[in-house]
């Protein structure tokens, strides 16, 4: 489940984790039709439970390592 069911927009800086308000890197589309946004930490914490109720998961956590690599090159 990684963004294959329905086209979704990339997550932006305005998208915030529904649990803590940190930047969201994961969008979970629910079987019920809703969606939840999570930071990488809360997605890891609730991964097993969310996968049971998700129709799709858009995971952009790779942006965290890309961002870190870019700052190291400066």
CHARMM internal coordinates of N, CA and C (Angstrom, degrees):
IC EDIT
DIST 1 N 1 CA 1.4375
DIST 1 CA 1 C 1.5130
ANGL 1 N 1 CA 1 C 110.29
DIST 1 C 2 N 1.2990
ANGL 1 CA 1 C 2 N 117.60
DIHE 1 N 1 CA 1 C 2 N 93.25
DIST 2 N 2 CA 1.4595
ANGL 1 C 2 N 2 CA 120.39
DIHE 1 CA 1 C 2 N 2 CA -179.71
DIST 2 CA 2 C 1.5145
ANGL 2 N 2 CA 2 C 110.87
DIHE 1 C 2 N 2 CA 2 C -144.99
DIST 2 C 3 N 1.3037
ANGL 2 CA 2 C 3 N 117.69
DIHE 2 N 2 CA 2 C 3 N 70.11
DIST 3 N 3 CA 1.4514
ANGL 2 C 3 N 3 CA 121.23
DIHE 2 CA 2 C 3 N 3 CA 174.29
DIST 3 CA 3 C 1.5076
ANGL 3 N 3 CA 3 C 115.36
DIHE 2 C 3 N 3 CA 3 C 73.31
DIST 3 C 4 N 1.3250
ANGL 3 CA 3 C 4 N 119.77
DIHE 3 N 3 CA 3 C 4 N 27.32
DIST 4 N 4 CA 1.4506
ANGL 3 C 4 N 4 CA 120.51
DIHE 3 CA 3 C 4 N 4 CA -174.43
DIST 4 CA 4 C 1.5271
ANGL 4 N 4 CA 4 C 114.07
DIHE 3 C 4 N 4 CA 4 C -100.72
DIST 4 C 5 N 1.3283
ANGL 4 CA 4 C 5 N 119.33
DIHE 4 N 4 CA 4 C 5 N -19.93
DIST 5 N 5 CA 1.4631
ANGL 4 C 5 N 5 CA 120.48
DIHE 4 CA 4 C 5 N 5 CA -175.64
DIST 5 CA 5 C 1.5200
ANGL 5 N 5 CA 5 C 113.13
DIHE 4 C 5 N 5 CA 5 C -77.51
DIST 5 C 6 N 1.2894
ANGL 5 CA 5 C 6 N 116.83
DIHE 5 N 5 CA 5 C 6 N -53.19
DIST 6 N 6 CA 1.4540
ANGL 5 C 6 N 6 CA 121.08
DIHE 5 CA 5 C 6 N 6 CA -177.45
DIST 6 CA 6 C 1.5196
ANGL 6 N 6 CA 6 C 108.28
DIHE 5 C 6 N 6 CA 6 C -131.94
DIST 6 C 7 N 1.3422
ANGL 6 CA 6 C 7 N 116.73
DIHE 6 N 6 CA 6 C 7 N 141.15
DIST 7 N 7 CA 1.4616
ANGL 6 C 7 N 7 CA 117.65
DIHE 6 CA 6 C 7 N 7 CA 178.11
DIST 7 CA 7 C 1.5310
ANGL 7 N 7 CA 7 C 109.44
DIHE 6 C 7 N 7 CA 7 C -63.93
DIST 7 C 8 N 1.2926
ANGL 7 CA 7 C 8 N 116.50
DIHE 7 N 7 CA 7 C 8 N 132.42
DIST 8 N 8 CA 1.4572
ANGL 7 C 8 N 8 CA 120.90
DIHE 7 CA 7 C 8 N 8 CA 178.55
DIST 8 CA 8 C 1.5199
ANGL 8 N 8 CA 8 C 108.90
DIHE 7 C 8 N 8 CA 8 C -124.73
DIST 8 C 9 N 1.3075
ANGL 8 CA 8 C 9 N 115.32
DIHE 8 N 8 CA 8 C 9 N 153.89
DIST 9 N 9 CA 1.4541
ANGL 8 C 9 N 9 CA 120.78
DIHE 8 CA 8 C 9 N 9 CA 178.07
DIST 9 CA 9 C 1.5242
ANGL 9 N 9 CA 9 C 109.28
DIHE 8 C 9 N 9 CA 9 C -77.33
DIST 9 C 10 N 1.3236
ANGL 9 CA 9 C 10 N 116.95
DIHE 9 N 9 CA 9 C 10 N 148.29
DIST 10 N 10 CA 1.4660
ANGL 9 C 10 N 10 CA 118.62
DIHE 9 CA 9 C 10 N 10 CA 175.07
DIST 10 CA 10 C 1.5307
ANGL 10 N 10 CA 10 C 110.09
DIHE 9 C 10 N 10 CA 10 C -60.58
DIST 10 C 11 N 1.2941
ANGL 10 CA 10 C 11 N 116.05
DIHE 10 N 10 CA 10 C 11 N 149.09
DIST 11 N 11 CA 1.4591
ANGL 10 C 11 N 11 CA 120.42
DIHE 10 CA 10 C 11 N 11 CA 175.99
DIST 11 CA 11 C 1.5244
ANGL 11 N 11 CA 11 C 109.42
DIHE 10 C 11 N 11 CA 11 C -71.04
DIST 11 C 12 N 1.3281
ANGL 11 CA 11 C 12 N 116.19
DIHE 11 N 11 CA 11 C 12 N 145.84
DIST 12 N 12 CA 1.4635
ANGL 11 C 12 N 12 CA 120.85
DIHE 11 CA 11 C 12 N 12 CA -178.35
DIST 12 CA 12 C 1.5241
ANGL 12 N 12 CA 12 C 109.85
DIHE 11 C 12 N 12 CA 12 C -119.96
DIST 12 C 13 N 1.3085
ANGL 12 CA 12 C 13 N 116.44
DIHE 12 N 12 CA 12 C 13 N 176.15
DIST 13 N 13 CA 1.4657
ANGL 12 C 13 N 13 CA 121.56
DIHE 12 CA 12 C 13 N 13 CA 177.99
DIST 13 CA 13 C 1.5252
ANGL 13 N 13 CA 13 C 111.58
DIHE 12 C 13 N 13 CA 13 C -63.15
DIST 13 C 14 N 1.3084
ANGL 13 CA 13 C 14 N 117.43
DIHE 13 N 13 CA 13 C 14 N -22.32
DIST 14 N 14 CA 1.4709
ANGL 13 C 14 N 14 CA 121.09
DIHE 13 CA 13 C 14 N 14 CA 179.03
DIST 14 CA 14 C 1.5292
ANGL 14 N 14 CA 14 C 111.96
DIHE 13 C 14 N 14 CA 14 C -77.22
DIST 14 C 15 N 1.3345
ANGL 14 CA 14 C 15 N 118.33
DIHE 14 N 14 CA 14 C 15 N -18.11
DIST 15 N 15 CA 1.4668
ANGL 14 C 15 N 15 CA 122.00
DIHE 14 CA 14 C 15 N 15 CA 179.19
DIST 15 CA 15 C 1.5206
ANGL 15 N 15 CA 15 C 109.20
DIHE 14 C 15 N 15 CA 15 C -79.55
DIST 15 C 16 N 1.3354
ANGL 15 CA 15 C 16 N 116.03
DIHE 15 N 15 CA 15 C 16 N 125.18
DIST 16 N 16 CA 1.4512
ANGL 15 C 16 N 16 CA 121.31
DIHE 15 CA 15 C 16 N 16 CA -174.66
DIST 16 CA 16 C 1.5242
ANGL 16 N 16 CA 16 C 110.88
DIHE 15 C 16 N 16 CA 16 C -121.52
DIST 16 C 17 N 1.3085
ANGL 16 CA 16 C 17 N 116.16
DIHE 16 N 16 CA 16 C 17 N 150.16
DIST 17 N 17 CA 1.4687
ANGL 16 C 17 N 17 CA 123.33
DIHE 16 CA 16 C 17 N 17 CA 178.17
DIST 17 CA 17 C 1.5293
ANGL 17 N 17 CA 17 C 109.32
DIHE 16 C 17 N 17 CA 17 C -60.43
DIST 17 C 18 N 1.3257
ANGL 17 CA 17 C 18 N 116.06
DIHE 17 N 17 CA 17 C 18 N 129.55
DIST 18 N 18 CA 1.4604
ANGL 17 C 18 N 18 CA 120.76
DIHE 17 CA 17 C 18 N 18 CA 178.43
DIST 18 CA 18 C 1.5237
ANGL 18 N 18 CA 18 C 112.28
DIHE 17 C 18 N 18 CA 18 C -68.52
DIST 18 C 19 N 1.2929
ANGL 18 CA 18 C 19 N 118.21
DIHE 18 N 18 CA 18 C 19 N -15.74
DIST 19 N 19 CA 1.4678
ANGL 18 C 19 N 19 CA 121.77
DIHE 18 CA 18 C 19 N 19 CA -177.74
DIST 19 CA 19 C 1.5239
ANGL 19 N 19 CA 19 C 112.00
DIHE 18 C 19 N 19 CA 19 C -91.69
DIST 19 C 20 N 1.3631
ANGL 19 CA 19 C 20 N 117.14
DIHE 19 N 19 CA 19 C 20 N -43.68
DIST 20 N 20 CA 1.4686
ANGL 19 C 20 N 20 CA 118.81
DIHE 19 CA 19 C 20 N 20 CA -172.72
DIST 20 CA 20 C 1.5313
ANGL 20 N 20 CA 20 C 114.85
DIHE 19 C 20 N 20 CA 20 C -130.13
DIST 20 C 21 N 1.3178
ANGL 20 CA 20 C 21 N 118.23
DIHE 20 N 20 CA 20 C 21 N -9.69
DIST 21 N 21 CA 1.4567
ANGL 20 C 21 N 21 CA 120.55
DIHE 20 CA 20 C 21 N 21 CA 179.23
DIST 21 CA 21 C 1.5206
ANGL 21 N 21 CA 21 C 115.17
DIHE 20 C 21 N 21 CA 21 C 88.09
DIST 21 C 22 N 1.3200
ANGL 21 CA 21 C 22 N 118.03
DIHE 21 N 21 CA 21 C 22 N 0.49
DIST 22 N 22 CA 1.4678
ANGL 21 C 22 N 22 CA 121.25
DIHE 21 CA 21 C 22 N 22 CA 175.99
DIST 22 CA 22 C 1.5264
ANGL 22 N 22 CA 22 C 109.20
DIHE 21 C 22 N 22 CA 22 C -71.08
DIST 22 C 23 N 1.3293
ANGL 22 CA 22 C 23 N 118.25
DIHE 22 N 22 CA 22 C 23 N 165.91
DIST 23 N 23 CA 1.4661
ANGL 22 C 23 N 23 CA 119.34
DIHE 22 CA 22 C 23 N 23 CA 176.49
DIST 23 CA 23 C 1.5231
ANGL 23 N 23 CA 23 C 111.31
DIHE 22 C 23 N 23 CA 23 C -55.60
DIST 23 C 24 N 1.3261
ANGL 23 CA 23 C 24 N 116.13
DIHE 23 N 23 CA 23 C 24 N 136.21
DIST 24 N 24 CA 1.4675
ANGL 23 C 24 N 24 CA 121.86
DIHE 23 CA 23 C 24 N 24 CA -178.90
DIST 24 CA 24 C 1.5226
ANGL 24 N 24 CA 24 C 109.93
DIHE 23 C 24 N 24 CA 24 C -88.24
DIST 24 C 25 N 1.3127
ANGL 24 CA 24 C 25 N 115.96
DIHE 24 N 24 CA 24 C 25 N 135.18
DIST 25 N 25 CA 1.4589
ANGL 24 C 25 N 25 CA 122.52
DIHE 24 CA 24 C 25 N 25 CA 176.06
DIST 25 CA 25 C 1.5221
ANGL 25 N 25 CA 25 C 112.01
DIHE 24 C 25 N 25 CA 25 C -121.47
DIST 25 C 26 N 1.3412
ANGL 25 CA 25 C 26 N 116.93
DIHE 25 N 25 CA 25 C 26 N -0.89
DIST 26 N 26 CA 1.4580
ANGL 25 C 26 N 26 CA 121.24
DIHE 25 CA 25 C 26 N 26 CA -178.88
DIST 26 CA 26 C 1.5296
ANGL 26 N 26 CA 26 C 109.12
DIHE 25 C 26 N 26 CA 26 C -138.03
DIST 26 C 27 N 1.3373
ANGL 26 CA 26 C 27 N 115.96
DIHE 26 N 26 CA 26 C 27 N 131.05
DIST 27 N 27 CA 1.4625
ANGL 26 C 27 N 27 CA 122.24
DIHE 26 CA 26 C 27 N 27 CA 173.16
DIST 27 CA 27 C 1.5212
ANGL 27 N 27 CA 27 C 107.20
DIHE 26 C 27 N 27 CA 27 C -111.99
DIST 27 C 28 N 1.3325
ANGL 27 CA 27 C 28 N 116.86
DIHE 27 N 27 CA 27 C 28 N 126.36
DIST 28 N 28 CA 1.4555
ANGL 27 C 28 N 28 CA 122.42
DIHE 27 CA 27 C 28 N 28 CA 179.27
DIST 28 CA 28 C 1.5198
ANGL 28 N 28 CA 28 C 107.43
DIHE 27 C 28 N 28 CA 28 C -110.38
DIST 28 C 29 N 1.3370
ANGL 28 CA 28 C 29 N 116.80
DIHE 28 N 28 CA 28 C 29 N 116.42
DIST 29 N 29 CA 1.4563
ANGL 28 C 29 N 29 CA 121.37
DIHE 28 CA 28 C 29 N 29 CA 174.78
DIST 29 CA 29 C 1.5183
ANGL 29 N 29 CA 29 C 107.46
DIHE 28 C 29 N 29 CA 29 C -90.72
DIST 29 C 30 N 1.3184
ANGL 29 CA 29 C 30 N 115.25
DIHE 29 N 29 CA 29 C 30 N 123.94
DIST 30 N 30 CA 1.4553
ANGL 29 C 30 N 30 CA 120.77
DIHE 29 CA 29 C 30 N 30 CA -174.31
DIST 30 CA 30 C 1.5190
ANGL 30 N 30 CA 30 C 112.31
DIHE 29 C 30 N 30 CA 30 C -87.81
DIST 30 C 31 N 1.3246
ANGL 30 CA 30 C 31 N 116.43
DIHE 30 N 30 CA 30 C 31 N 151.25
DIST 31 N 31 CA 1.4633
ANGL 30 C 31 N 31 CA 121.17
DIHE 30 CA 30 C 31 N 31 CA 175.50
DIST 31 CA 31 C 1.5216
ANGL 31 N 31 CA 31 C 111.20
DIHE 30 C 31 N 31 CA 31 C -56.50
DIST 31 C 32 N 1.3221
ANGL 31 CA 31 C 32 N 117.17
DIHE 31 N 31 CA 31 C 32 N -29.80
DIST 32 N 32 CA 1.4653
ANGL 31 C 32 N 32 CA 122.13
DIHE 31 CA 31 C 32 N 32 CA -178.84
DIST 32 CA 32 C 1.5239
ANGL 32 N 32 CA 32 C 112.82
DIHE 31 C 32 N 32 CA 32 C -76.51
DIST 32 C 33 N 1.3358
ANGL 32 CA 32 C 33 N 117.45
DIHE 32 N 32 CA 32 C 33 N -8.49
DIST 33 N 33 CA 1.4497
ANGL 32 C 33 N 33 CA 121.53
DIHE 32 CA 32 C 33 N 33 CA 177.97
DIST 33 CA 33 C 1.5097
ANGL 33 N 33 CA 33 C 114.43
DIHE 32 C 33 N 33 CA 33 C 106.23
DIST 33 C 34 N 1.3062
ANGL 33 CA 33 C 34 N 119.48
DIHE 33 N 33 CA 33 C 34 N -11.92
DIST 34 N 34 CA 1.4590
ANGL 33 C 34 N 34 CA 122.07
DIHE 33 CA 33 C 34 N 34 CA 179.12
DIST 34 CA 34 C 1.5159
ANGL 34 N 34 CA 34 C 111.24
DIHE 33 C 34 N 34 CA 34 C -85.45
DIST 34 C 35 N 1.3085
ANGL 34 CA 34 C 35 N 114.69
DIHE 34 N 34 CA 34 C 35 N -177.18
DIST 35 N 35 CA 1.4584
ANGL 34 C 35 N 35 CA 119.95
DIHE 34 CA 34 C 35 N 35 CA 175.50
DIST 35 CA 35 C 1.5138
ANGL 35 N 35 CA 35 C 109.66
DIHE 34 C 35 N 35 CA 35 C -142.38
DIST 35 C 36 N 1.3231
ANGL 35 CA 35 C 36 N 115.31
DIHE 35 N 35 CA 35 C 36 N 152.77
DIST 36 N 36 CA 1.4499
ANGL 35 C 36 N 36 CA 123.01
DIHE 35 CA 35 C 36 N 36 CA 175.66
DIST 36 CA 36 C 1.5214
ANGL 36 N 36 CA 36 C 108.08
DIHE 35 C 36 N 36 CA 36 C -129.58
DIST 36 C 37 N 1.3336
ANGL 36 CA 36 C 37 N 116.10
DIHE 36 N 36 CA 36 C 37 N 146.89
DIST 37 N 37 CA 1.4543
ANGL 36 C 37 N 37 CA 122.04
DIHE 36 CA 36 C 37 N 37 CA 177.09
DIST 37 CA 37 C 1.5196
ANGL 37 N 37 CA 37 C 108.77
DIHE 36 C 37 N 37 CA 37 C -115.47
DIST 37 C 38 N 1.3438
ANGL 37 CA 37 C 38 N 115.76
DIHE 37 N 37 CA 37 C 38 N 139.49
DIST 38 N 38 CA 1.4573
ANGL 37 C 38 N 38 CA 120.03
DIHE 37 CA 37 C 38 N 38 CA -178.64
DIST 38 CA 38 C 1.5177
ANGL 38 N 38 CA 38 C 111.60
DIHE 37 C 38 N 38 CA 38 C -138.57
DIST 38 C 39 N 1.3346
ANGL 38 CA 38 C 39 N 115.00
DIHE 38 N 38 CA 38 C 39 N 148.35
DIST 39 N 39 CA 1.4551
ANGL 38 C 39 N 39 CA 120.59
DIHE 38 CA 38 C 39 N 39 CA 167.44
DIST 39 CA 39 C 1.5312
ANGL 39 N 39 CA 39 C 106.99
DIHE 38 C 39 N 39 CA 39 C -73.61
DIST 39 C 40 N 1.3133
ANGL 39 CA 39 C 40 N 117.20
DIHE 39 N 39 CA 39 C 40 N 169.59
DIST 40 N 40 CA 1.4662
ANGL 39 C 40 N 40 CA 120.40
DIHE 39 CA 39 C 40 N 40 CA -178.75
DIST 40 CA 40 C 1.5252
ANGL 40 N 40 CA 40 C 111.25
DIHE 39 C 40 N 40 CA 40 C -62.07
DIST 40 C 41 N 1.3212
ANGL 40 CA 40 C 41 N 116.83
DIHE 40 N 40 CA 40 C 41 N -39.63
DIST 41 N 41 CA 1.4708
ANGL 40 C 41 N 41 CA 120.72
DIHE 40 CA 40 C 41 N 41 CA -179.05
DIST 41 CA 41 C 1.5242
ANGL 41 N 41 CA 41 C 111.60
DIHE 40 C 41 N 41 CA 41 C -60.57
DIST 41 C 42 N 1.3172
ANGL 41 CA 41 C 42 N 117.52
DIHE 41 N 41 CA 41 C 42 N -50.22
DIST 42 N 42 CA 1.4638
ANGL 41 C 42 N 42 CA 119.68
DIHE 41 CA 41 C 42 N 42 CA -176.89
DIST 42 CA 42 C 1.5283
ANGL 42 N 42 CA 42 C 112.11
DIHE 41 C 42 N 42 CA 42 C -72.83
DIST 42 C 43 N 1.3176
ANGL 42 CA 42 C 43 N 118.20
DIHE 42 N 42 CA 42 C 43 N -27.55
DIST 43 N 43 CA 1.4619
ANGL 42 C 43 N 43 CA 119.22
DIHE 42 CA 42 C 43 N 43 CA 174.18
DIST 43 CA 43 C 1.5268
ANGL 43 N 43 CA 43 C 109.90
DIHE 42 C 43 N 43 CA 43 C -65.91
DIST 43 C 44 N 1.3330
ANGL 43 CA 43 C 44 N 116.63
DIHE 43 N 43 CA 43 C 44 N -44.37
DIST 44 N 44 CA 1.4704
ANGL 43 C 44 N 44 CA 119.31
DIHE 43 CA 43 C 44 N 44 CA 177.82
DIST 44 CA 44 C 1.5272
ANGL 44 N 44 CA 44 C 110.36
DIHE 43 C 44 N 44 CA 44 C -61.76
DIST 44 C 45 N 1.3186
ANGL 44 CA 44 C 45 N 116.64
DIHE 44 N 44 CA 44 C 45 N -41.16
DIST 45 N 45 CA 1.4583
ANGL 44 C 45 N 45 CA 120.92
DIHE 44 CA 44 C 45 N 45 CA -177.45
DIST 45 CA 45 C 1.5268
ANGL 45 N 45 CA 45 C 112.28
DIHE 44 C 45 N 45 CA 45 C -64.39
DIST 45 C 46 N 1.3322
ANGL 45 CA 45 C 46 N 117.71
DIHE 45 N 45 CA 45 C 46 N -37.14
DIST 46 N 46 CA 1.4679
ANGL 45 C 46 N 46 CA 121.80
DIHE 45 CA 45 C 46 N 46 CA -174.47
DIST 46 CA 46 C 1.5278
ANGL 46 N 46 CA 46 C 113.42
DIHE 45 C 46 N 46 CA 46 C -111.98
DIST 46 C 47 N 1.3132
ANGL 46 CA 46 C 47 N 117.44
DIHE 46 N 46 CA 46 C 47 N 13.17
DIST 47 N 47 CA 1.4627
ANGL 46 C 47 N 47 CA 122.97
DIHE 46 CA 46 C 47 N 47 CA -173.78
DIST 47 CA 47 C 1.5316
ANGL 47 N 47 CA 47 C 113.41
DIHE 46 C 47 N 47 CA 47 C -51.13
DIST 47 C 48 N 1.3064
ANGL 47 CA 47 C 48 N 118.21
DIHE 47 N 47 CA 47 C 48 N -52.72
DIST 48 N 48 CA 1.4758
ANGL 47 C 48 N 48 CA 121.18
DIHE 47 CA 47 C 48 N 48 CA -176.14
DIST 48 CA 48 C 1.5285
ANGL 48 N 48 CA 48 C 111.59
DIHE 47 C 48 N 48 CA 48 C -60.07
DIST 48 C 49 N 1.3179
ANGL 48 CA 48 C 49 N 117.03
DIHE 48 N 48 CA 48 C 49 N -45.37
DIST 49 N 49 CA 1.4734
ANGL 48 C 49 N 49 CA 121.12
DIHE 48 CA 48 C 49 N 49 CA -179.20
DIST 49 CA 49 C 1.5181
ANGL 49 N 49 CA 49 C 111.20
DIHE 48 C 49 N 49 CA 49 C -65.99
DIST 49 C 50 N 1.3346
ANGL 49 CA 49 C 50 N 116.63
DIHE 49 N 49 CA 49 C 50 N -41.62
DIST 50 N 50 CA 1.4631
ANGL 49 C 50 N 50 CA 119.89
DIHE 49 CA 49 C 50 N 50 CA -177.63
DIST 50 CA 50 C 1.5260
ANGL 50 N 50 CA 50 C 111.79
DIHE 49 C 50 N 50 CA 50 C -67.55
DIST 50 C 51 N 1.3030
ANGL 50 CA 50 C 51 N 117.45
DIHE 50 N 50 CA 50 C 51 N -38.43
DIST 51 N 51 CA 1.4676
ANGL 50 C 51 N 51 CA 119.94
DIHE 50 CA 50 C 51 N 51 CA -179.57
DIST 51 CA 51 C 1.5315
ANGL 51 N 51 CA 51 C 112.13
DIHE 50 C 51 N 51 CA 51 C -62.11
DIST 51 C 52 N 1.3257
ANGL 51 CA 51 C 52 N 117.03
DIHE 51 N 51 CA 51 C 52 N -26.14
DIST 52 N 52 CA 1.4682
ANGL 51 C 52 N 52 CA 120.75
DIHE 51 CA 51 C 52 N 52 CA 178.58
DIST 52 CA 52 C 1.5250
ANGL 52 N 52 CA 52 C 112.64
DIHE 51 C 52 N 52 CA 52 C -71.80
DIST 52 C 53 N 1.3369
ANGL 52 CA 52 C 53 N 117.68
DIHE 52 N 52 CA 52 C 53 N -24.48
DIST 53 N 53 CA 1.4675
ANGL 52 C 53 N 53 CA 121.01
DIHE 52 CA 52 C 53 N 53 CA -175.64
DIST 53 CA 53 C 1.5260
ANGL 53 N 53 CA 53 C 112.73
DIHE 52 C 53 N 53 CA 53 C -116.46
DIST 53 C 54 N 1.3380
ANGL 53 CA 53 C 54 N 117.59
DIHE 53 N 53 CA 53 C 54 N 5.58
DIST 54 N 54 CA 1.4631
ANGL 53 C 54 N 54 CA 121.80
DIHE 53 CA 53 C 54 N 54 CA -175.71
DIST 54 CA 54 C 1.5235
ANGL 54 N 54 CA 54 C 111.80
DIHE 53 C 54 N 54 CA 54 C -96.10
DIST 54 C 55 N 1.3288
ANGL 54 CA 54 C 55 N 115.32
DIHE 54 N 54 CA 54 C 55 N 139.98
DIST 55 N 55 CA 1.4546
ANGL 54 C 55 N 55 CA 119.89
DIHE 54 CA 54 C 55 N 55 CA 170.61
DIST 55 CA 55 C 1.5270
ANGL 55 N 55 CA 55 C 110.01
DIHE 54 C 55 N 55 CA 55 C -91.42
DIST 55 C 56 N 1.3436
ANGL 55 CA 55 C 56 N 116.45
DIHE 55 N 55 CA 55 C 56 N -23.47
DIST 56 N 56 CA 1.4636
ANGL 55 C 56 N 56 CA 121.39
DIHE 55 CA 55 C 56 N 56 CA 179.44
DIST 56 CA 56 C 1.5198
ANGL 56 N 56 CA 56 C 108.89
DIHE 55 C 56 N 56 CA 56 C -162.37
DIST 56 C 57 N 1.3280
ANGL 56 CA 56 C 57 N 116.36
DIHE 56 N 56 CA 56 C 57 N 151.45
DIST 57 N 57 CA 1.4536
ANGL 56 C 57 N 57 CA 121.78
DIHE 56 CA 56 C 57 N 57 CA 176.76
DIST 57 CA 57 C 1.5189
ANGL 57 N 57 CA 57 C 108.39
DIHE 56 C 57 N 57 CA 57 C -132.00
DIST 57 C 58 N 1.3161
ANGL 57 CA 57 C 58 N 115.77
DIHE 57 N 57 CA 57 C 58 N 123.12
DIST 58 N 58 CA 1.4635
ANGL 57 C 58 N 58 CA 122.55
DIHE 57 CA 57 C 58 N 58 CA 176.69
DIST 58 CA 58 C 1.5257
ANGL 58 N 58 CA 58 C 106.83
DIHE 57 C 58 N 58 CA 58 C -100.33
DIST 58 C 59 N 1.3145
ANGL 58 CA 58 C 59 N 116.71
DIHE 58 N 58 CA 58 C 59 N 106.11
DIST 59 N 59 CA 1.4593
ANGL 58 C 59 N 59 CA 122.25
DIHE 58 CA 58 C 59 N 59 CA -174.72
DIST 59 CA 59 C 1.5281
ANGL 59 N 59 CA 59 C 109.88
DIHE 58 C 59 N 59 CA 59 C -106.12
DIST 59 C 60 N 1.3207
ANGL 59 CA 59 C 60 N 116.69
DIHE 59 N 59 CA 59 C 60 N 114.57
DIST 60 N 60 CA 1.4594
ANGL 59 C 60 N 60 CA 122.15
DIHE 59 CA 59 C 60 N 60 CA 178.43
DIST 60 CA 60 C 1.5292
ANGL 60 N 60 CA 60 C 111.46
DIHE 59 C 60 N 60 CA 60 C -115.41
DIST 60 C 61 N 1.3196
ANGL 60 CA 60 C 61 N 116.75
DIHE 60 N 60 CA 60 C 61 N 26.61
DIST 61 N 61 CA 1.4600
ANGL 60 C 61 N 61 CA 120.03
DIHE 60 CA 60 C 61 N 61 CA -178.73
DIST 61 CA 61 C 1.5310
ANGL 61 N 61 CA 61 C 112.30
DIHE 60 C 61 N 61 CA 61 C -65.47
DIST 61 C 62 N 1.3256
ANGL 61 CA 61 C 62 N 117.10
DIHE 61 N 61 CA 61 C 62 N -17.04
DIST 62 N 62 CA 1.4672
ANGL 61 C 62 N 62 CA 119.77
DIHE 61 CA 61 C 62 N 62 CA 176.44
DIST 62 CA 62 C 1.5344
ANGL 62 N 62 CA 62 C 111.03
DIHE 61 C 62 N 62 CA 62 C -60.07
DIST 62 C 63 N 1.3286
ANGL 62 CA 62 C 63 N 117.15
DIHE 62 N 62 CA 62 C 63 N -23.67
DIST 63 N 63 CA 1.4703
ANGL 62 C 63 N 63 CA 120.74
DIHE 62 CA 62 C 63 N 63 CA 178.83
DIST 63 CA 63 C 1.5210
ANGL 63 N 63 CA 63 C 111.46
DIHE 62 C 63 N 63 CA 63 C -64.17
DIST 63 C 64 N 1.3175
ANGL 63 CA 63 C 64 N 117.19
DIHE 63 N 63 CA 63 C 64 N -25.67
DIST 64 N 64 CA 1.4598
ANGL 63 C 64 N 64 CA 120.48
DIHE 63 CA 63 C 64 N 64 CA 178.93
DIST 64 CA 64 C 1.5196
ANGL 64 N 64 CA 64 C 111.10
DIHE 63 C 64 N 64 CA 64 C -65.62
DIST 64 C 65 N 1.3142
ANGL 64 CA 64 C 65 N 117.65
DIHE 64 N 64 CA 64 C 65 N -43.76
DIST 65 N 65 CA 1.4662
ANGL 64 C 65 N 65 CA 120.44
DIHE 64 CA 64 C 65 N 65 CA -179.46
DIST 65 CA 65 C 1.5211
ANGL 65 N 65 CA 65 C 111.05
DIHE 64 C 65 N 65 CA 65 C -76.57
DIST 65 C 66 N 1.3382
ANGL 65 CA 65 C 66 N 117.71
DIHE 65 N 65 CA 65 C 66 N -32.86
DIST 66 N 66 CA 1.4637
ANGL 65 C 66 N 66 CA 120.29
DIHE 65 CA 65 C 66 N 66 CA 176.40
DIST 66 CA 66 C 1.5168
ANGL 66 N 66 CA 66 C 110.19
DIHE 65 C 66 N 66 CA 66 C -64.17
DIST 66 C 67 N 1.3201
ANGL 66 CA 66 C 67 N 116.68
DIHE 66 N 66 CA 66 C 67 N -40.55
DIST 67 N 67 CA 1.4558
ANGL 66 C 67 N 67 CA 122.19
DIHE 66 CA 66 C 67 N 67 CA 179.34
DIST 67 CA 67 C 1.5240
ANGL 67 N 67 CA 67 C 110.73
DIHE 66 C 67 N 67 CA 67 C -64.63
DIST 67 C 68 N 1.3167
ANGL 67 CA 67 C 68 N 117.26
DIHE 67 N 67 CA 67 C 68 N -42.92
DIST 68 N 68 CA 1.4588
ANGL 67 C 68 N 68 CA 121.77
DIHE 67 CA 67 C 68 N 68 CA -179.94
DIST 68 CA 68 C 1.5357
ANGL 68 N 68 CA 68 C 110.29
DIHE 67 C 68 N 68 CA 68 C -65.50
DIST 68 C 69 N 1.3176
ANGL 68 CA 68 C 69 N 118.07
DIHE 68 N 68 CA 68 C 69 N -40.48
DIST 69 N 69 CA 1.4570
ANGL 68 C 69 N 69 CA 121.14
DIHE 68 CA 68 C 69 N 69 CA 179.52
DIST 69 CA 69 C 1.5213
ANGL 69 N 69 CA 69 C 110.42
DIHE 68 C 69 N 69 CA 69 C -65.02
DIST 69 C 70 N 1.3350
ANGL 69 CA 69 C 70 N 117.51
DIHE 69 N 69 CA 69 C 70 N -39.54
DIST 70 N 70 CA 1.4513
ANGL 69 C 70 N 70 CA 121.12
DIHE 69 CA 69 C 70 N 70 CA 179.81
DIST 70 CA 70 C 1.5145
ANGL 70 N 70 CA 70 C 112.60
DIHE 69 C 70 N 70 CA 70 C -63.84
DIST 70 C 71 N 1.3228
ANGL 70 CA 70 C 71 N 118.44
DIHE 70 N 70 CA 70 C 71 N -37.06
DIST 71 N 71 CA 1.4594
ANGL 70 C 71 N 71 CA 121.48
DIHE 70 CA 70 C 71 N 71 CA -179.75
DIST 71 CA 71 C 1.5259
ANGL 71 N 71 CA 71 C 111.13
DIHE 70 C 71 N 71 CA 71 C -74.35
DIST 71 C 72 N 1.3276
ANGL 71 CA 71 C 72 N 118.46
DIHE 71 N 71 CA 71 C 72 N -26.63
DIST 72 N 72 CA 1.4656
ANGL 71 C 72 N 72 CA 121.55
DIHE 71 CA 71 C 72 N 72 CA 178.47
DIST 72 CA 72 C 1.5105
ANGL 72 N 72 CA 72 C 111.14
DIHE 71 C 72 N 72 CA 72 C -71.59
DIST 72 C 73 N 1.3396
ANGL 72 CA 72 C 73 N 117.69
DIHE 72 N 72 CA 72 C 73 N -28.07
DIST 73 N 73 CA 1.4557
ANGL 72 C 73 N 73 CA 121.22
DIHE 72 CA 72 C 73 N 73 CA -176.29
DIST 73 CA 73 C 1.5236
ANGL 73 N 73 CA 73 C 112.61
DIHE 72 C 73 N 73 CA 73 C -77.70
DIST 73 C 74 N 1.3189
ANGL 73 CA 73 C 74 N 116.90
DIHE 73 N 73 CA 73 C 74 N -13.29
DIST 74 N 74 CA 1.4798
ANGL 73 C 74 N 74 CA 119.97
DIHE 73 CA 73 C 74 N 74 CA -177.74
DIST 74 CA 74 C 1.4867
ANGL 74 N 74 CA 74 C 112.12
DIHE 73 C 74 N 74 CA 74 C -78.15
END
COOR INIT
IC SEED 1 N 1 CA 1 C
IC BUILD
